[in-house]
């Protein structure tokens, strides 16, 4: 219900603003149309306050402001991840941490969380978090705002701001972001998800994983460069190629040396 309400609000705002303010080159604030004290331009009913800006040329600024305000609100909330159960017993702990180490050391990506189940996905959201998510979904869906897409992807993947992890939603937002502007972090995450099939969000496909990591690495994404180095060395999704592996390892090493020398 929240999603429908917010998306409708932004669509109505866009149309009415363009009609009422067509050709306007400046903005005028209506009496009493000040910010809410937190830099937000969303009003109490979830609508964007169109009195702050007039005309299409200001729409992007308005959306960016709303997204920043939403992020500010989320940071004011408890920023721990959604609670997850831990294994018990020596064998359970051994298996759990072996999986964690494998993902960190060999897949060069976030560790797998066995508790990212459908039960955790359906956990009831804090009302403030639910409202923030609705605002981000509005900005991401209607305005195609890349920051909103990234925040939604990260919240669903990592469980940030107590949001339950949902790898299917995370994959969707990473895909949208990568298609929108070629974001290298989104490309890296898509490569990781295709390589591992984490959370059952997508079927494992090493060819697609290799492709997305290559896209990200060509933009200088260090994690994808490291991943490609290992994949070429081990022959994962491609023929073993020590020359290509050395190429990517050297790129990462050069960046590390440059960072060290920079002080």
Buried (B, 14 or more C-beta within 10 A) or exposed (E): EBEEEBBBBBEEBBEEBBEEBEEBEEEEEEEEEEEEEEEBBBBEEBBBBBBBBBBEEBBEEBBBBBBBBBBEBBEEEEEEBBEEEEBEEEEEEEEBEEBBEEBEEEBBBBBBBBBBEEEBBEEEBBEBBBBBBBBBBBBBBBBBBBBBBBBBBBBBBBBBBBBBBBBEBBBBBBBBBBEBEEBBBBBBBBBBBBBBBBBEBBEEBBEBBBBBBBBBBBEEBBBBBBBBBBBBBEEBBBEEEEEBBBBBBEBBEEEEEEEEEEE
